Amino acid sequence: MNRRETAIAGEPGGEAPMPSAHVPASALVYETLRARIVSLQLPPGARLSRPELAAAFGVSQSPVREALLQLESVGLVASFRQSRTEVTLIDPAKLRQENFLRAGIECEVANALAGLEDKSVLIKARGILKMQEALADDLRQIELFRQLDADFHRELFAAAGQEALHDLVADRSSQMARVRALDLPRVSKMRSVIEGHAAVLAAVDAGDRHGATDAMRRHLSGSIERLPEIIAQRPDYFGPR
């Protein structure tokens, strides 16, 4: 099976989770497929078969269809006639739009946090940063490091009372998530992420609104600045520039 005929079964970590009475089947399929697409376990160009996905998840094709429609709405899959669905190529234009959206909102989050009197709401974010520091230089822990990166940003939104907004931003940052997956497996990138997180927290703790927004903007710009190099390394993963 080549990368353009990828099914959910047999992928790295590829045992499909079973539906739960507490989680709608379509939501489970969506979250699982999205996670595997943005981590590049399902790479650009991979084909997704509704019958195979339904069998792998132990559900009917209806929730699979709903999940694929949702993935299509955020630009991660494209459906064609005769039920053929493929993971999309990374779109550089959409990528820049997503970065513009995310930077605008997360810089405002940093600004709001810097203005708080009570900085104890950042205790979880500080703990996550310490865990990331413990993983620095260990590429074997890259998946855990990537998850901690996402958790750090979620905790900033939560500390600002905007956790629901984080979910919206994450859903609308799917192209960027895939680029980060291409960019992150480097020790220098891991260190850059840690330095960025530390700089944001330092400015927030100091009550420096401008410094916090500038630190967040710098932190979020790394992969975009390296985009030409990333594209040159994997041109087959990207759409027209």
C-alpha positions as CSV (number, residue, x, y, z in Angstrom):
1,M,0.0,0.0,0.0
2,N,1.7,3.3,-1.1
3,R,1.2,6.6,0.5
4,R,-1.6,7.6,-1.9
5,E,-3.7,4.6,-0.8
6,T,-3.6,4.9,2.9
7,A,-6.2,3.3,5.1
8,I,-6.6,4.0,8.8
9,A,-5.7,0.4,9.8
10,G,-2.0,-0.3,9.8
11,E,-0.9,3.3,10.2
12,P,1.6,4.3,12.9
13,G,-0.5,4.1,16.1
14,G,-3.2,3.1,13.6
15,E,-5.6,1.1,15.7
16,A,-8.8,3.0,15.2
17,P,-10.5,3.9,18.6
18,M,-13.8,2.3,19.2
19,P,-17.0,4.5,19.4
20,S,-18.1,5.6,22.9
21,A,-21.6,6.1,24.1
22,H,-20.5,9.5,25.4
23,V,-18.9,10.7,22.1
24,P,-20.8,10.9,18.8
25,A,-19.3,8.5,16.3
26,S,-18.8,11.3,13.7
27,A,-16.9,13.4,16.2
28,L,-14.6,10.4,17.1
29,V,-13.9,9.7,13.4
30,Y,-13.3,13.4,12.8
31,E,-10.9,14.0,15.7
32,T,-9.0,10.8,14.9
33,L,-8.6,11.5,11.2
34,R,-7.7,15.1,11.8
35,A,-5.0,14.2,14.3
36,R,-3.5,11.7,11.8
37,I,-3.7,14.2,9.0
38,V,-2.1,17.1,10.8
39,S,0.7,14.8,12.2
40,L,1.3,13.5,8.6
41,Q,0.5,9.9,9.5
42,L,-2.0,10.4,6.7
43,P,0.1,12.5,4.3
44,P,-1.0,14.8,1.5
45,G,-2.4,12.8,-1.3
46,A,-3.4,9.8,0.8
47,R,-6.7,8.3,-0.3
48,L,-9.5,7.6,2.2
49,S,-12.1,4.9,1.6
50,R,-15.4,5.4,3.3
51,P,-16.2,1.6,3.5
52,E,-12.7,0.9,4.9
53,L,-12.9,3.7,7.4
54,A,-16.4,2.6,8.5
55,A,-15.0,-1.0,9.0
56,A,-11.9,0.3,10.9
57,F,-14.0,2.4,13.3
58,G,-16.8,-0.1,13.6
59,V,-19.5,2.4,12.5
60,S,-21.8,2.8,9.5
61,Q,-20.8,5.0,6.6
62,S,-23.0,7.8,7.8
63,P,-20.8,9.2,10.6
64,V,-17.8,8.7,8.3
65,R,-19.4,10.8,5.7
66,E,-20.2,13.5,8.3
67,A,-16.6,13.5,9.5
68,L,-15.2,13.8,6.0
69,L,-17.5,16.7,5.2
70,Q,-16.2,18.4,8.3
71,L,-12.6,17.7,7.4
72,E,-13.4,19.1,3.9
73,S,-14.8,22.3,5.5
74,V,-11.4,23.0,7.2
75,G,-9.4,22.2,4.0
76,L,-7.9,18.8,5.0
77,V,-9.6,16.5,2.5
78,A,-11.2,16.9,-0.9
79,S,-14.0,14.6,-2.2
80,F,-14.4,13.6,-5.8
81,R,-17.0,11.6,-7.7
82,Q,-17.6,8.0,-6.9
83,S,-16.8,8.5,-3.2
84,R,-13.1,9.0,-3.7
85,T,-11.6,11.2,-1.0
86,E,-8.0,12.4,-0.7
87,V,-6.0,14.3,1.9
88,T,-5.4,17.7,0.4
89,L,-2.0,19.1,-0.5
90,I,-0.9,21.9,1.9
91,D,-2.1,25.2,0.4
92,P,0.5,28.0,1.0
93,A,-2.1,30.8,0.5
94,K,-4.4,29.3,3.1
95,L,-1.4,28.7,5.3
96,R,-0.6,32.4,5.4
97,Q,-4.2,33.3,6.0
98,E,-4.3,30.8,9.0
99,N,-1.1,32.3,10.4
100,F,-2.6,35.8,10.1
101,L,-5.7,34.7,12.0
102,R,-3.8,32.8,14.7
103,A,-1.2,35.5,15.3
104,G,-3.9,38.1,15.6
105,I,-5.9,36.2,18.2
106,E,-3.0,34.7,20.2
107,C,-1.2,38.1,20.4
108,E,-4.4,39.4,21.9
109,V,-4.5,36.5,24.4
110,A,-0.9,37.4,25.4
111,N,-1.9,41.0,25.7
112,A,-4.8,40.1,28.0
113,L,-2.7,37.8,30.1
114,A,-0.1,40.5,30.7
115,G,-2.8,42.8,32.0
116,L,-4.0,40.3,34.7
117,E,-3.3,41.1,38.3
118,D,-3.4,37.4,39.3
119,K,-0.8,35.4,37.3
120,S,-1.5,32.2,39.2
121,V,-3.8,31.2,36.3
122,L,-0.6,30.5,34.4
123,I,0.6,27.7,36.7
124,K,-0.3,24.9,34.2
125,A,1.4,26.7,31.3
126,R,4.6,27.1,33.4
127,G,4.4,23.4,34.2
128,I,4.1,22.5,30.6
129,L,7.1,24.6,29.7
130,K,9.2,22.8,32.4
131,M,8.2,19.4,30.8
132,Q,9.2,20.7,27.4
133,E,12.6,21.8,28.8
134,A,13.1,18.3,30.1
135,L,12.5,16.9,26.6
136,A,14.8,19.3,24.8
137,D,17.3,17.6,22.4
138,D,15.5,14.3,22.6
139,L,14.0,13.7,19.1
140,R,12.7,10.3,20.3
141,Q,10.1,12.3,22.3
142,I,9.0,14.5,19.5
143,E,5.4,13.4,19.5
144,L,5.1,14.2,23.3
145,F,6.9,17.5,22.7
146,R,4.4,18.4,19.9
147,Q,1.5,17.6,22.2
148,L,2.9,19.7,25.0
149,D,3.3,22.5,22.5
150,A,-0.4,22.4,21.7
151,D,-1.3,22.0,25.4
152,F,0.8,25.1,26.2
153,H,-1.2,27.3,23.8
154,R,-4.5,25.8,25.0
155,E,-3.6,26.7,28.6
156,L,-2.9,30.3,27.6
157,F,-6.3,30.6,26.1
158,A,-7.8,28.9,29.2
159,A,-6.0,31.3,31.5
160,A,-7.4,34.2,29.5
161,G,-10.9,32.7,29.8
162,Q,-11.0,31.9,26.0
163,E,-10.6,28.1,25.9
164,A,-13.6,27.7,23.5
165,L,-11.9,30.2,21.1
166,H,-8.8,28.0,21.2
167,D,-10.8,25.1,19.7
168,L,-12.0,27.4,16.9
169,V,-8.4,28.7,16.1
170,A,-7.0,25.1,16.2
171,D,-9.7,23.9,13.8
172,R,-8.9,26.8,11.4
173,S,-5.1,26.2,11.6
174,S,-4.9,22.8,10.0
175,Q,-2.5,23.8,7.2
176,M,-0.2,25.4,9.7
177,A,-0.4,22.3,11.9
178,R,0.9,20.2,9.1
179,V,3.7,22.6,8.3
180,R,4.7,22.5,12.0
181,A,4.8,18.7,11.8
182,L,7.3,19.0,8.9
183,D,9.3,21.7,10.7
184,L,9.4,20.4,14.3
185,P,11.6,17.2,14.1
186,R,14.8,19.2,14.7
187,V,16.6,19.9,17.9
188,S,17.0,23.6,16.9
189,K,13.3,23.9,16.4
190,M,12.5,22.3,19.7
191,R,14.8,24.8,21.4
192,S,13.2,27.6,19.5
193,V,9.8,26.6,20.6
194,I,10.9,26.5,24.3
195,E,12.6,29.9,24.0
196,G,9.4,31.3,22.4
197,H,7.2,30.0,25.2
198,A,9.6,31.2,27.9
199,A,9.8,34.7,26.3
200,V,6.0,35.0,26.2
201,L,5.6,33.9,29.9
202,A,8.4,36.3,30.9
203,A,6.7,39.3,29.3
204,V,3.3,38.3,30.7
205,D,4.7,37.9,34.2
206,A,6.3,41.3,33.9
207,G,3.0,42.8,32.9
208,D,4.5,44.0,29.6
209,R,1.6,44.0,27.2
210,H,3.7,45.1,24.2
211,G,6.5,42.7,25.0
212,A,4.1,39.8,25.4
213,T,2.4,40.5,22.0
214,D,5.8,40.9,20.3
215,A,7.1,37.7,21.9
216,M,4.0,35.8,20.7
217,R,4.3,37.2,17.2
218,R,7.9,36.2,17.0
219,H,7.1,32.7,18.3
220,L,4.4,32.1,15.8
221,S,6.4,33.3,12.8
222,G,9.2,30.7,12.8
223,S,7.7,28.1,10.5
224,I,6.3,30.8,8.1
225,E,9.8,32.3,7.8
226,R,11.2,28.9,7.0
227,L,8.4,28.0,4.5
228,P,10.5,28.2,1.3
229,E,13.0,25.8,2.9
230,I,10.3,23.4,4.1
231,I,8.6,23.4,0.6
232,A,12.0,22.7,-1.0
233,Q,12.4,19.7,1.3
234,R,9.0,18.2,0.5
235,P,7.6,19.8,-2.6
236,D,5.2,16.9,-3.1
237,Y,3.3,17.8,0.0
238,F,2.4,21.3,-1.3
239,G,0.0,22.8,-3.8
240,P,0.7,25.6,-6.2
241,R,2.6,28.5,-4.8
